[in-house]
Amino acid sequence: MKKFLILGLIVVFIPLLGIPLAWKTTLLILTGLYIIFSSITYKKKSQKNSREEELDKVFVENEEILNKE
């Protein structure tokens, strides 16, 4: 999550820096693309982890009946 904070700060401060307009535009586009790519991969990883956790769960509704036999 630190990288999103740093990228946000970069996006805020790039227009304030005294660099040429073409560089500003390029840096903002690259930073935006990196944020999009990072958020997509983060979402895919979190969905994969939640699916694995659901598969690991074992539900036993009739445990008492099974133990009596």
N, C-alpha and C positions, 0 to 999 in steps of 0.2 A: 504494500500500500504506500510505502514511501516514494516509490517511483511515480505514482500518480500525483502526489503532492509536488514533487520536484518538477514534473512535466507541466503541472498547472502554473507553478511559479514562472517557468520558462515562457509559457504562453502569455502571462501577464506582463512580463518585463521585456519581451522582444520588441514590442512597439516603442518602448521608451528608450531603447538603445540607439545610439547614433550610427546605425549601419545602413547601407543602401537598401532601397525599397525591394529590389529583386532578391536580396539575401533574406530580408524579413519575410517576404512571401514564401520563399523556399523553406525556410526554417519552420514557419507556421504550418505549412502543408505537411512537411515531414513529421513534425511533432504530432499533428492531428492524426495522421495515418498510423503512427506508432501507438497512440492511445487507443485507436479503434482496434488494431491488431491485438494489443495486450488485453483489452476487455473481452474480445471474442475468445481468446485462448483461456482466460480466467474463467469465463462462463462454461466453456466446454469441460475444463478440469473439475469444476464444482459439480456439474451435472454428472460426470463420470463417477466422482466420489460418492454422490448421494445414491446412485444406482447400485454401487458396490455395497453400501451400507444396507440397502433394502434387501439385497440378496443374502446377506449374512444373517439376517434375522430369522429365527425359527420360532414359530408360534405353536404352542401345544395347548389346546383347549381342554383336553380330557386327560390331563396328567394324572389325576387321582384315580380314574378308572384304569388306566394303564398300569399303575403301580400296584393295584389290588390283585391283579392276576398273577 
